[in-house]
Amino acid sequence: MNENAIPRAKGIWPKLAVKSLLTAYALCAVFHAPLEPSQYETRVDYIIASIYEFLGAYDFKFLLLTVLSGFFYGYKARGDREAPAGKSSLALACFFSLCLLVGQSYSQAGDSSLLLGSGVNFLKSALAFAGYACLFHALIRLACQALDSHTFRSDAPQFFTRHAFARSFLILLGAWLPFLILAFPGNLCWDAVGQLEQVTGDAPYSTHHPLFHTLIMGGLVKAGQTLLHSPEAGLFVYMLLQDAALAAALAATIAAVAGRGAHPSLPLGMLLLYCLTPVYSNIASTALKDVPYSACVIVYVVWLALLLEQPERIRRRKFVISFFFIQLGVILFRNNGLYVILLSGIAAFLFLARKYGRRERILCLFANFGASIVTARVILALLAFACGAVPGSMGEMMSLPFQQTARYLQLYQEEIAPEERAAIEAVLGDVPTAAAKYDPASADPVKALFCRTASAGELADYMRFWFRGFLRHPGTYFEAFFLHIYGWFTPAVANSIRYEAEAGELVRQGGLFPNAEKLLIFYYRFAARTPLGFLENTGLAVWALFFLAFYQKRRGQAAALWAGAPLWTSLLICMASPCFFGHPRYAFPILFTLPFLYGFTLTHVPDRARK
């Protein structure tokens, strides 16, 4: 045995050394704009500068990281008694590495030039990619081994054994209430201001925002103004209801995990996460349609996970009725909630189809997912008719193609033919204006140019131009695409968590006492600089979602894997949204639901054990 171990040990040291050097290189690499030969007097000077750029700096930091990486890989090799991780783990590590490097390039340069702009940059990015891939591959392996080696279930009595929901609910409300009182009557998002203006008559009703939510929030504000001559009181009542809804949804996740016999550390960790992570108390003090919507999505994922794990629940009337109303809330509180229910419902049906006969499959599809969609559409149509609401702009769904068109026009405006110019102007107006409105950080400026009177034929002509533009300059389209979405996929990009909007004349805003709002803003901005801010990082949440799916697939937990369908749909919605800077709310369904899905996965009981 020892004789076989010696060659193995001798052969592994060169690999450890290479991995350590690559990892240190990746962590120390600093990317710059491509070097231009014209900036140097001679070709030799350019070559020397290129070599310096490629090699980088080998200072104390590099030496320290090399040594630490060597210890890390040596520790991992010594404790690794299992077979190699396999291609799946390596593929995930490569994906994380690519996201990190692409995000760095687009964040600093606004394009891929830091990675692909020159031969030197390409070689640097290739070495950095290899170093990051080695590091993430090892970290994924260690994370899986750590989760596999621990038990997350316990039969011992604990704080959450009885009344887990009520206890968690009260603790969450108590933790958030000081922030809400300090922010009295509540912080307003820009969308909320627009919704309130609809109810007060300062703007026409519109289905651009969820009309159901507009009427609830605006109705309470108007009631406060009518009954108490204080719209602030009405807004504060809405804030209390909003907080209670989110606290109830999160308490349901804790109760569901505790009810599965979880070790006390799991529900306690979830509770601490909800209480201490700044984003929860932040949105608890902000009037925002995404809060009740996220609460509904959280409970929807809990019910969906329970159904997929035990399909016989579909035969329980109480479960079916509650599931129906939860889905109804998802659709009514946000317009794109329809797609969450539709796509995740199809995924759940495909999974459950193997468990049921034809009759039960039809009942499952229509009595649950189909019924909620039809009912919600009828309710929204009736509300729109009663309020005389103006339909939302179709351009809201075209953020990405509009961004690509605007970037194309900035670079190649002189190439377009007269008929192509006409097709663009029928949808986006004046071509030079559309080009000037391009903002890599947000699609809203270009989207605001959308002509509501554009016919279906004109939209079809525009899409034909869009496709021809892609064939001519696919690189430009890919650049615009990555600029639009990279922030959702890299933890290196910070995202604001505090919405700071002017309330106008309707509602006084500024906090319980003078400068209270400034104290809250300072706290949330400072929290983003601490490890607490890292817990609310949307890029990290997306990475956690990918790792969870990998771990579930590795463990063969199909029900838990398919229960994440609403989160993957939400990620698609994030990618189609106008921007990611300052708008982490699009990722709330992912961020707020992941703790439950991790707890659900780690407390999984194999079918044979359950029987």
C-alpha positions as CSV (number, residue, x, y, z in Angstrom):
1,M,0.0,0.0,0.0
2,N,2.8,2.4,0.9
3,E,4.7,1.6,-2.2
4,N,1.7,2.6,-4.3
5,A,1.1,5.7,-2.2
6,I,4.6,7.1,-2.8
7,P,4.5,7.5,-6.6
8,R,1.0,8.9,-6.2
9,A,2.3,11.5,-3.7
10,K,5.3,12.3,-5.9
11,G,3.1,12.8,-8.9
12,I,0.7,15.1,-7.2
13,W,3.1,17.8,-6.1
14,P,3.8,19.2,-9.6
15,K,0.0,19.4,-10.1
16,L,-0.4,21.2,-6.8
17,A,2.3,23.6,-7.7
18,V,0.8,24.4,-11.0
19,K,-2.7,24.9,-9.5
20,S,-1.3,27.1,-6.8
21,L,0.6,29.3,-9.3
22,L,-2.5,29.6,-11.6
23,T,-4.8,30.4,-8.7
24,A,-2.4,33.1,-7.4
25,Y,-2.1,34.5,-10.9
26,A,-5.9,34.7,-11.3
27,L,-6.4,36.4,-7.9
28,C,-3.6,38.9,-8.6
29,A,-4.3,39.6,-12.3
30,V,-5.1,43.2,-13.2
31,F,-6.6,43.7,-16.7
32,H,-6.0,46.8,-18.7
33,A,-7.1,48.0,-22.1
34,P,-5.2,46.3,-25.0
35,L,-1.8,47.8,-25.7
36,E,-1.5,49.6,-29.0
37,P,1.8,49.3,-31.0
38,S,1.4,53.0,-32.0
39,Q,2.0,54.0,-28.4
40,Y,5.6,52.7,-28.5
41,E,8.6,54.0,-30.4
42,T,9.8,50.6,-31.6
43,R,8.4,47.2,-32.1
44,V,10.8,45.9,-29.4
45,D,9.4,48.3,-26.9
46,Y,5.9,47.1,-27.7
47,I,6.9,43.4,-27.3
48,I,8.6,44.1,-24.0
49,A,5.6,46.0,-22.7
50,S,3.4,43.1,-23.8
51,I,5.5,40.6,-21.9
52,Y,5.3,42.7,-18.8
53,E,1.6,43.0,-19.2
54,F,1.2,39.2,-19.6
55,L,3.5,38.2,-16.7
56,G,2.0,40.6,-14.2
57,A,3.5,41.5,-10.8
58,Y,5.1,38.8,-8.6
59,D,5.2,40.7,-5.3
60,F,4.5,39.7,-1.7
61,K,0.8,39.4,-2.4
62,F,1.4,36.9,-5.2
63,L,3.9,34.9,-3.1
64,L,1.4,34.8,-0.1
65,L,-1.5,33.7,-2.3
66,T,0.7,31.0,-3.9
67,V,1.7,29.6,-0.5
68,L,-1.9,29.7,0.8
69,S,-3.2,28.1,-2.3
70,G,-0.6,25.3,-2.0
71,F,-1.7,24.6,1.6
72,F,-5.3,24.6,0.5
73,Y,-4.8,22.2,-2.4
74,G,-2.6,20.0,-0.3
75,Y,-5.2,19.9,2.5
76,K,-7.9,19.0,-0.1
77,A,-5.7,16.3,-1.7
78,R,-4.9,14.8,1.7
79,G,-8.6,14.6,2.8
80,D,-9.9,13.5,-0.6
81,R,-10.8,9.9,-0.4
82,E,-13.5,9.9,-3.1
83,A,-13.4,9.5,-6.9
84,P,-12.7,12.6,-9.0
85,A,-15.6,15.1,-9.0
86,G,-16.5,14.5,-12.7
87,K,-17.3,16.8,-15.6
88,S,-20.4,18.2,-14.0
89,S,-18.5,19.8,-11.1
90,L,-15.8,21.0,-13.5
91,A,-18.4,22.5,-15.8
92,L,-19.9,24.5,-12.9
93,A,-16.5,25.7,-11.9
94,C,-15.8,26.8,-15.4
95,F,-19.1,28.6,-15.6
96,F,-18.4,30.5,-12.4
97,S,-14.9,31.4,-13.7
98,L,-16.3,32.7,-17.0
99,C,-19.0,34.8,-15.2
100,L,-16.4,36.4,-13.0
101,L,-14.0,37.3,-15.8
102,V,-16.7,38.4,-18.2
103,G,-18.3,40.5,-15.5
104,Q,-15.0,42.1,-14.7
105,S,-14.4,43.1,-18.3
106,Y,-17.9,44.5,-18.9
107,S,-17.9,46.3,-15.6
108,Q,-14.6,48.0,-16.2
109,A,-14.5,48.5,-20.0
110,G,-18.1,48.1,-21.1
111,D,-17.1,45.4,-23.5
112,S,-15.0,42.2,-23.8
113,S,-11.7,44.0,-24.7
114,L,-10.1,43.2,-21.4
115,L,-10.4,39.5,-22.2
116,L,-10.3,39.3,-26.0
117,G,-9.0,42.7,-27.1
118,S,-5.5,41.5,-27.9
119,G,-3.4,38.4,-27.9
120,V,-1.9,39.4,-24.6
121,N,-5.3,40.0,-23.0
122,F,-6.5,36.6,-24.3
123,L,-3.5,34.8,-22.8
124,K,-4.0,36.6,-19.5
125,S,-7.7,35.8,-19.4
126,A,-7.0,32.1,-20.3
127,L,-4.5,31.7,-17.4
128,A,-6.8,33.5,-15.0
129,F,-9.7,31.3,-16.2
130,A,-7.7,28.2,-15.5
131,G,-6.7,29.5,-12.0
132,Y,-10.3,30.4,-11.1
133,A,-11.5,27.0,-12.5
134,C,-9.1,25.1,-10.3
135,L,-10.1,27.1,-7.2
136,F,-13.9,26.8,-7.8
137,H,-13.6,23.2,-8.7
138,A,-11.9,22.5,-5.4
139,L,-14.4,24.7,-3.5
140,I,-17.4,22.9,-5.0
141,R,-15.9,19.5,-4.1
142,L,-15.3,20.6,-0.5
143,A,-18.7,22.1,-0.2
144,C,-20.4,18.9,-1.4
145,Q,-18.2,16.8,0.9
146,A,-19.1,19.1,3.8
147,L,-22.8,18.8,3.1
148,D,-22.6,15.1,2.6
149,S,-20.7,14.5,5.9
150,H,-23.2,16.3,8.1
151,T,-26.6,15.3,9.2
152,F,-29.2,18.1,9.1
153,R,-32.0,16.2,10.9
154,S,-32.6,15.8,14.6
155,D,-35.4,14.2,16.7
156,A,-34.4,16.2,19.8
157,P,-37.0,18.9,21.0
158,Q,-36.1,22.4,20.0
159,F,-37.4,26.0,20.0
160,F,-39.1,25.4,16.7
161,T,-40.7,22.1,17.5
162,R,-43.9,23.7,18.6
163,H,-45.5,26.9,17.1
164,A,-42.7,27.4,14.7
165,F,-44.7,29.6,12.4
166,A,-46.1,31.9,15.2
167,R,-42.8,32.3,16.9
168,S,-40.9,33.0,13.7
169,F,-43.6,35.4,12.6
170,L,-43.5,37.5,15.8
171,I,-39.7,37.6,15.9
172,L,-39.5,38.8,12.3
173,L,-42.0,41.5,12.8
174,G,-40.2,42.6,16.0
175,A,-36.9,42.7,14.2
176,W,-38.2,44.8,11.3
177,L,-40.6,47.1,13.2
178,P,-37.9,49.6,14.4
179,F,-36.8,50.2,10.8
180,L,-40.4,50.7,9.7
181,I,-41.2,53.1,12.5
182,L,-37.9,55.0,11.8
183,A,-38.9,55.3,8.2
184,F,-42.5,56.4,9.0
185,P,-44.7,56.4,7.0
186,G,-42.5,54.4,4.7
187,N,-40.0,54.7,1.9
188,L,-41.4,54.9,-1.6
189,C,-40.1,53.3,-4.8
190,W,-40.5,55.2,-8.0
191,D,-43.1,52.7,-9.2
192,A,-45.1,53.1,-6.1
193,V,-45.3,56.9,-6.6
194,G,-46.7,56.3,-10.1
195,Q,-49.2,53.9,-8.7
196,L,-50.4,56.3,-6.1
197,E,-50.8,59.0,-8.7
198,Q,-53.3,56.8,-10.6
199,V,-55.5,56.4,-7.5
200,T,-55.5,60.1,-6.7
201,G,-56.4,61.0,-10.3
202,D,-53.1,62.7,-11.2
203,A,-52.4,60.0,-13.8
204,P,-54.7,57.6,-15.7
205,Y,-55.1,54.0,-14.5
206,S,-52.7,51.7,-16.3
207,T,-52.0,48.0,-16.4
208,H,-48.3,48.8,-16.7
209,H,-48.1,48.1,-12.9
210,P,-50.2,45.4,-11.4
211,L,-53.7,47.0,-11.0
212,F,-54.6,44.8,-8.1
213,H,-51.7,46.1,-6.1
214,T,-52.3,49.7,-7.2
215,L,-55.8,49.6,-5.9
216,I,-54.9,48.0,-2.6
217,M,-52.0,50.4,-1.8
218,G,-53.6,53.5,-3.3
219,G,-57.0,52.7,-1.7
220,L,-55.4,52.6,1.8
221,V,-53.6,55.8,1.2
222,K,-56.8,57.5,-0.1
223,A,-58.8,56.1,2.9
224,G,-56.3,57.6,5.3
225,Q,-56.6,60.9,3.6
226,T,-60.4,60.8,3.6
227,L,-61.0,59.4,7.1
228,L,-58.1,60.7,9.0
229,H,-56.9,63.6,6.8
230,S,-53.6,61.8,6.8
231,P,-52.4,59.9,3.7
232,E,-49.3,59.0,5.7
233,A,-51.5,57.0,8.1
234,G,-53.0,55.1,5.2
235,L,-49.6,54.3,3.8
236,F,-48.3,53.2,7.1
237,V,-51.3,50.7,7.4
238,Y,-50.3,49.4,4.0
239,M,-46.7,49.0,5.1
240,L,-47.9,47.0,8.2
241,L,-49.9,44.7,6.0
242,Q,-47.0,44.3,3.5
243,D,-44.6,43.5,6.3
244,A,-47.0,41.0,7.8
245,A,-47.3,39.2,4.5
246,L,-43.6,38.9,4.0
247,A,-43.0,37.9,7.6
248,A,-45.7,35.2,7.3
249,A,-44.2,33.9,4.1
250,L,-40.7,33.6,5.6
251,A,-42.1,32.1,8.8
252,A,-43.8,29.5,6.6
253,T,-40.4,28.5,5.2
254,I,-39.0,28.1,8.8
255,A,-42.0,26.1,9.9
256,A,-41.8,23.9,6.8
257,V,-38.1,23.1,7.4
258,A,-38.6,22.6,11.1
259,G,-41.6,20.3,10.4
260,R,-39.3,18.0,8.5
261,G,-37.3,17.2,11.6
262,A,-34.5,19.7,10.8
263,H,-31.5,20.1,13.1
264,P,-32.0,23.3,15.3
265,S,-29.2,25.1,13.4
266,L,-31.2,25.1,10.1
267,P,-34.3,27.0,11.2
268,L,-32.3,29.2,13.6
269,G,-29.9,30.0,10.8
270,M,-32.8,30.9,8.5
271,L,-34.3,33.1,11.1
272,L,-31.1,35.0,11.8
273,L,-30.6,35.4,8.0
274,Y,-34.0,37.0,7.7
275,C,-33.5,39.2,10.7
276,L,-30.0,40.4,10.1
277,T,-29.6,40.7,6.4
278,P,-30.2,44.3,5.6
279,V,-32.3,43.7,2.5
280,Y,-35.2,42.3,4.5
281,S,-35.6,45.2,6.9
282,N,-35.0,47.6,3.9
283,I,-37.9,46.4,1.8
284,A,-40.0,46.0,4.9
285,S,-39.8,49.8,5.1
286,T,-40.3,50.4,1.4
287,A,-43.7,50.5,-0.4
288,L,-43.0,48.1,-3.3
289,K,-45.1,45.8,-5.4
290,D,-42.3,43.2,-5.3
291,V,-42.8,42.7,-1.6
292,P,-46.3,41.1,-1.6
293,Y,-45.3,39.4,-4.9
294,S,-42.2,37.9,-3.4
295,A,-44.2,36.7,-0.4
296,C,-46.6,34.9,-2.7
297,V,-43.7,33.3,-4.6
298,I,-42.0,32.2,-1.4
299,V,-45.2,30.3,-0.3
300,Y,-45.8,29.1,-3.8
301,V,-42.3,27.4,-3.8
302,V,-43.0,25.9,-0.4
303,W,-46.3,24.4,-1.5
304,L,-44.8,23.3,-4.9
305,A,-41.9,21.5,-3.2
306,L,-44.2,19.7,-0.8
307,L,-46.4,18.6,-3.7
308,L,-43.6,17.3,-5.8
309,E,-42.1,15.4,-2.9
310,Q,-45.5,13.9,-2.0
311,P,-47.8,13.9,-5.0
312,E,-50.6,12.4,-3.0
313,R,-51.2,15.9,-1.5
314,I,-53.0,16.8,-4.7
315,R,-55.9,14.7,-3.4
316,R,-56.3,16.9,-0.2
317,R,-59.0,19.5,-0.8
318,K,-57.5,22.0,1.7
319,F,-54.1,21.8,0.1
320,V,-55.5,22.3,-3.4
321,I,-57.6,25.3,-2.4
322,S,-54.7,27.0,-0.6
323,F,-52.4,26.2,-3.6
324,F,-54.9,27.9,-5.9
325,F,-55.1,31.1,-3.9
326,I,-51.3,31.3,-3.6
327,Q,-50.9,31.0,-7.4
328,L,-53.6,33.7,-7.7
329,G,-51.6,36.0,-5.6
330,V,-48.4,35.5,-7.6
331,I,-50.2,36.5,-10.8
332,L,-52.2,39.4,-9.3
333,F,-49.3,41.1,-7.5
334,R,-47.0,41.3,-10.5
335,N,-47.6,41.2,-14.2
336,N,-44.8,38.7,-15.0
337,G,-46.1,36.5,-12.2
338,L,-48.1,34.9,-15.0
339,Y,-45.0,33.5,-16.6
340,V,-43.7,32.2,-13.2
341,I,-46.9,30.1,-12.7
342,L,-47.2,29.1,-16.4
343,L,-43.6,27.9,-16.9
344,S,-43.1,26.3,-13.4
345,G,-46.6,24.8,-13.7
346,I,-45.6,23.1,-17.0
347,A,-42.4,21.8,-15.3
348,A,-44.4,20.5,-12.3
349,F,-46.9,18.8,-14.6
350,L,-44.2,17.1,-16.5
351,F,-42.7,15.8,-13.3
352,L,-46.0,14.7,-11.8
353,A,-47.1,13.1,-15.1
354,R,-45.0,10.1,-14.2
355,K,-46.9,9.7,-10.9
356,Y,-50.5,10.0,-12.1
357,G,-52.9,8.4,-14.6
358,R,-54.4,10.4,-17.5
359,R,-57.4,11.6,-15.5
360,E,-55.4,12.8,-12.6
361,R,-52.9,14.5,-14.9
362,I,-55.7,16.5,-16.5
363,L,-57.1,17.5,-13.1
364,C,-53.6,18.4,-11.9
365,L,-52.9,20.6,-14.9
366,F,-56.3,22.4,-15.0
367,A,-57.5,22.3,-11.4
368,N,-54.3,23.9,-10.1
369,F,-52.1,25.8,-12.6
370,G,-54.7,26.4,-15.3
371,A,-57.5,27.5,-13.0
372,S,-55.4,30.1,-11.3
373,I,-54.2,31.6,-14.6
374,V,-57.8,31.8,-16.0
375,T,-59.2,33.3,-12.8
376,A,-56.4,35.9,-12.4
377,R,-56.8,37.0,-16.0
378,V,-60.6,37.4,-15.5
379,I,-60.1,39.4,-12.3
380,L,-57.5,41.7,-13.9
381,A,-59.7,42.2,-17.0
382,L,-62.7,43.2,-14.8
383,L,-60.5,45.6,-12.8
384,A,-59.1,47.2,-15.9
385,F,-62.6,47.6,-17.4
386,A,-64.0,49.1,-14.1
387,C,-61.1,51.6,-13.9
388,G,-60.8,52.3,-17.6
389,A,-57.2,51.4,-17.4
390,V,-54.9,52.0,-20.3
391,P,-53.1,48.8,-21.5
392,G,-49.4,48.6,-20.6
393,S,-46.9,49.2,-23.4
394,M,-45.9,46.2,-25.4
395,G,-42.4,47.7,-25.5
396,E,-42.0,46.6,-21.8
397,M,-41.2,43.1,-23.1
398,M,-38.6,44.3,-25.6
399,S,-35.8,45.7,-23.4
400,L,-33.1,43.5,-24.9
401,P,-33.8,43.9,-28.6
402,F,-34.2,47.6,-28.2
403,Q,-30.9,47.8,-26.4
404,Q,-29.2,45.8,-29.2
405,T,-30.8,48.0,-31.8
406,A,-29.6,51.2,-30.1
407,R,-26.1,49.9,-29.7
408,Y,-26.1,48.8,-33.4
409,L,-27.2,52.3,-34.5
410,Q,-24.5,53.9,-32.4
411,L,-21.8,52.0,-34.3
412,Y,-23.3,51.3,-37.8
413,Q,-26.0,53.9,-38.4
414,E,-24.6,54.7,-41.8
415,E,-25.1,51.1,-43.0
416,I,-28.9,50.9,-42.7
417,A,-31.0,51.1,-45.8
418,P,-33.9,53.6,-46.2
419,E,-36.5,50.8,-45.7
420,E,-34.7,49.7,-42.6
421,R,-34.6,53.2,-41.3
422,A,-38.4,53.4,-41.8
423,A,-38.9,50.1,-40.0
424,I,-36.9,51.4,-37.0
425,E,-38.6,54.8,-36.9
426,A,-42.0,53.3,-37.0
427,V,-41.2,51.6,-33.6
428,L,-38.6,53.8,-31.9
429,G,-38.9,57.1,-33.7
430,D,-36.0,59.2,-35.0
431,V,-32.9,57.0,-35.6
432,P,-30.2,59.4,-34.3
433,T,-32.3,60.0,-31.1
434,A,-32.6,56.2,-30.5
435,A,-28.8,55.9,-30.9
436,A,-28.2,58.8,-28.5
437,K,-30.5,57.3,-25.9
438,Y,-28.5,54.1,-25.6
439,D,-27.4,53.6,-22.0
440,P,-25.6,50.3,-21.3
441,A,-26.8,50.4,-17.7
442,S,-30.5,50.7,-18.4
443,A,-32.9,50.0,-21.3
444,D,-35.5,52.5,-20.0
445,P,-34.3,55.5,-22.1
446,V,-34.6,53.6,-25.3
447,K,-37.7,51.8,-24.3
448,A,-39.4,55.1,-23.5
449,L,-39.2,55.9,-27.3
450,F,-41.5,53.0,-28.2
451,C,-44.4,54.1,-30.3
452,R,-47.6,52.7,-28.8
453,T,-49.4,53.1,-32.1
454,A,-47.0,50.8,-33.9
455,S,-49.0,48.1,-35.7
456,A,-48.3,44.4,-35.8
457,G,-46.9,44.7,-39.3
458,E,-44.6,47.5,-38.3
459,L,-43.4,45.4,-35.3
460,A,-42.8,42.5,-37.7
461,D,-40.8,44.8,-40.0
462,Y,-38.7,46.0,-37.1
463,M,-37.9,42.4,-36.0
464,R,-36.8,41.6,-39.6
465,F,-34.4,44.5,-39.4
466,W,-33.3,43.4,-35.9
467,F,-32.5,39.9,-37.3
468,R,-30.6,41.3,-40.3
469,G,-28.6,43.4,-38.0
470,F,-27.7,40.4,-36.0
471,L,-26.5,38.5,-39.1
472,R,-24.3,41.5,-40.1
473,H,-22.7,42.2,-36.7
474,P,-23.4,39.4,-34.2
475,G,-20.6,40.6,-32.0
476,T,-22.4,43.9,-31.4
477,Y,-25.5,42.1,-30.4
478,F,-23.6,39.8,-28.0
479,E,-21.9,42.8,-26.5
480,A,-25.3,44.5,-25.9
481,F,-26.7,41.2,-24.5
482,F,-23.8,40.7,-22.0
483,L,-23.9,44.3,-20.9
484,H,-27.6,43.9,-20.2
485,I,-27.3,40.8,-18.0
486,Y,-23.8,40.3,-16.7
487,G,-24.6,41.8,-13.3
488,W,-27.0,39.0,-12.5
489,F,-24.2,36.4,-12.8
490,T,-21.3,37.8,-10.9
491,P,-20.9,38.5,-7.2
492,A,-18.2,41.1,-8.0
493,V,-20.9,43.6,-9.1
494,A,-22.4,45.6,-6.2
495,N,-26.1,46.4,-6.4
496,S,-28.0,49.1,-4.5
497,I,-30.6,47.9,-2.0
498,R,-32.1,51.2,-1.0
499,Y,-34.7,52.9,-3.1
500,E,-34.6,56.7,-2.7
501,A,-37.5,58.4,-4.4
502,E,-39.3,61.7,-4.0
503,A,-42.9,61.2,-2.9
504,G,-44.1,64.4,-4.4
505,E,-46.9,66.3,-2.7
506,L,-49.2,63.4,-1.8
507,V,-47.4,61.8,1.0
508,R,-44.8,63.2,3.4
509,Q,-41.6,61.3,3.3
510,G,-38.5,61.6,5.3
511,G,-38.7,59.5,8.4
512,L,-40.2,59.7,11.9
513,F,-38.0,62.7,12.8
514,P,-35.8,65.1,10.8
515,N,-32.9,63.3,9.1
516,A,-34.2,59.9,10.1
517,E,-34.1,59.0,6.4
518,K,-30.5,59.9,6.2
519,L,-29.6,57.6,9.1
520,L,-31.3,54.7,7.3
521,I,-29.6,55.5,4.0
522,F,-26.2,55.6,5.8
523,Y,-26.9,52.3,7.5
524,Y,-27.9,50.5,4.3
525,R,-25.1,51.9,2.3
526,F,-22.6,51.1,5.0
527,A,-24.0,47.5,5.4
528,A,-23.2,46.9,1.7
529,R,-19.5,47.3,2.6
530,T,-19.7,44.6,5.2
531,P,-20.2,40.8,5.0
532,L,-23.9,41.5,5.7
533,G,-24.0,43.1,2.3
534,F,-22.5,40.0,0.7
535,L,-25.5,38.0,1.9
536,E,-27.9,40.1,-0.3
537,N,-25.6,40.1,-3.4
538,T,-27.8,39.1,-6.3
539,G,-24.9,37.6,-8.3
540,L,-24.0,35.4,-5.3
541,A,-27.7,34.3,-5.0
542,V,-27.6,33.2,-8.6
543,W,-24.4,31.2,-8.0
544,A,-26.0,29.6,-5.0
545,L,-29.0,28.6,-7.2
546,F,-26.7,27.0,-9.7
547,F,-24.7,25.2,-7.0
548,L,-28.0,24.0,-5.4
549,A,-29.2,22.6,-8.6
550,F,-25.9,20.8,-9.1
551,Y,-26.0,19.4,-5.6
552,Q,-29.6,18.2,-6.0
553,K,-28.9,16.5,-9.3
554,R,-25.8,14.9,-7.7
555,R,-27.9,13.6,-4.9
556,G,-30.7,12.4,-7.1
557,Q,-33.3,14.7,-5.4
558,A,-35.6,15.2,-8.4
559,A,-38.5,16.7,-6.5
560,A,-36.3,19.4,-4.9
561,L,-34.6,20.1,-8.2
562,W,-37.9,20.7,-10.0
563,A,-39.3,22.7,-7.2
564,G,-36.7,25.4,-8.2
565,A,-38.5,26.0,-11.5
566,P,-40.1,29.3,-10.3
567,L,-36.6,30.6,-9.4
568,W,-35.2,29.7,-12.8
569,T,-38.2,31.5,-14.4
570,S,-37.5,34.5,-12.2
571,L,-33.9,34.5,-13.5
572,L,-35.2,34.7,-17.0
573,I,-37.3,37.6,-16.0
574,C,-34.3,39.3,-14.5
575,M,-32.4,38.9,-17.8
576,A,-35.3,40.4,-19.7
577,S,-35.7,43.3,-17.2
578,P,-34.6,46.9,-18.1
579,C,-31.4,46.7,-16.0
580,F,-29.8,45.3,-12.9
581,F,-28.0,48.4,-11.5
582,G,-30.1,49.6,-8.5
583,H,-32.8,47.0,-9.1
584,P,-32.2,43.9,-7.1
585,R,-35.9,43.6,-6.6
586,Y,-36.2,41.6,-9.7
587,A,-34.1,38.9,-8.0
588,F,-36.1,38.9,-4.7
589,P,-37.9,35.6,-5.5
590,I,-34.5,34.0,-5.9
591,L,-32.8,35.7,-2.9
592,F,-35.7,35.1,-0.5
593,T,-36.6,31.5,-1.5
594,L,-33.1,30.0,-1.6
595,P,-32.8,29.5,2.2
596,F,-35.9,27.4,2.2
597,L,-34.8,25.3,-0.8
598,Y,-31.5,24.6,0.8
599,G,-33.2,23.6,4.0
600,F,-35.7,21.5,2.1
601,T,-32.9,19.8,0.2
602,L,-30.7,19.1,3.2
603,T,-33.6,17.6,5.2
604,H,-34.6,15.3,2.4
605,V,-35.8,11.9,3.4
606,P,-35.3,9.1,0.8
607,D,-38.5,7.5,-0.4
608,R,-37.5,4.1,1.0
609,A,-36.9,5.7,4.4
610,R,-40.2,7.6,4.3
611,K,-42.0,4.3,3.6
